[in-house]
Amino acid sequence: MKLMLVRGAAIGLAALIAGCATNGGMVSSGVDVTRFHLGHEPARGTISVEPIDATQAGSFEFNRFANAVERELTRLGWQVTRGNVRSEQVALVRVNQGARQGARRSGLSIGLGGGYLGGGFGAGGGVQVPIGGSRPNMVVDTELAVRLQRRSDGSAIWEGRAQMEALGNSPLANAANAVDRLAPALFQGFPGESGRTIRVP
């Protein structure tokens, strides 16, 4: 009987490992979201959605990203305009994307010392197209970062990041498709709990 139990446990473990392997090399499901704010609801008004990298303004690629962010801001009560340099509020958007061999990441870790509400938001930027194209053995990581700030003094009102993984041959490996999923997760339950990383299914 004991031998049968051991064999049964071994079979169960093997099935569990096989199940993880078929899940895209243990690619995580859901979106990791972290938000930082000053503890109160930001005032709604007119807001302009702009890229953190000004050279991307007006590009087809940025327009796809901006559309996803604009939908969420509109839903939350802002009057959204794009390229309105007179708006007091501005939403700065950055999308980063990269690829690696299929292995699970350790998780998103962001602290107040990492630039949130402290001026470090502009580090990096743009979309880094994965090398090698859409390959099923690659994991594509996409991150959407949005900073709501006052134009007059550049002070932050709210900041957040949403990050997810997808197999290289998945539709969500496409940056625009990924952002369409990341934006609703990022603004879910706005403004959210400050300083905490949550998983949004």
Buried (B, 14 or more C-beta within 10 A) or exposed (E): EEEEEEEEEEEEEEEEEEEEEEEBBBBBEEBBBBBBBEEEEBEEEBBBBBBBBEEBEEEEBBBBBBBBBBBBBEEBEBEBBBEBEEBBBBBBBBBBBBBEEBEBBEEBEBEEEBBBBEEEBEEEBBBBEBEEEBBEEBBBBBBBBBBBBBBEEEEBBBBBBBBBBBBBBBEBBBBBBBBBBBBBBBBBEBBBEBBEBBEBE
